[in-house]
């Protein structure tokens, strides 16, 4: 039986470092994601369902893209909240996003147009068949309500949940 891990996360606007990927906190978050993905790979997880956004989803998809070169059985399913999501992103983020989508195994749109709840729907779609969920969010931040709701659903479905709180990331 194929083991699946869902990866979801809040917007970079909720990170202490925001969109600054050169910040030590962002580097530490990416290292945590690499370590968790590697650990799960070691436990036989071959399928990763990623709720795509310009933060955690993009970071995870790029990490998985790097691993896929050496691991043929690795599958990345990207759940996009809505088709035109990246329209107003910076050109660099758009390029990275579309490169990540092109490299993944499958792309699934939660909605054609932006609708209320489409980001949450992408989260739910990603975790629906997952055994494990990696979620990056601040449980005390009201802006992270869809991630908190997704964690509640994951626990209700008896999924193993690994939570990373971006404000609690400590550097070594």
Secondary structure as GFF3:
##gff-version 3
##sequence-region A 1 172
A	DSSP	beta_strand	3	9	.	.	.	ID=ss1
A	DSSP	three_ten_helix	12	14	.	.	.	ID=ss2
A	DSSP	alpha_helix	24	42	.	.	.	ID=ss3
A	DSSP	beta_strand	45	52	.	.	.	ID=ss4
A	DSSP	alpha_helix	56	68	.	.	.	ID=ss5
A	DSSP	beta_strand	75	80	.	.	.	ID=ss6
A	DSSP	alpha_helix	91	103	.	.	.	ID=ss7
A	DSSP	beta_strand	106	109	.	.	.	ID=ss8
A	DSSP	alpha_helix	118	128	.	.	.	ID=ss9
A	DSSP	beta_strand	132	136	.	.	.	ID=ss10
A	DSSP	three_ten_helix	142	144	.	.	.	ID=ss11
A	DSSP	alpha_helix	145	156	.	.	.	ID=ss12
A	DSSP	beta_strand	160	164	.	.	.	ID=ss13
A	DSSP	three_ten_helix	166	168	.	.	.	ID=ss14
###
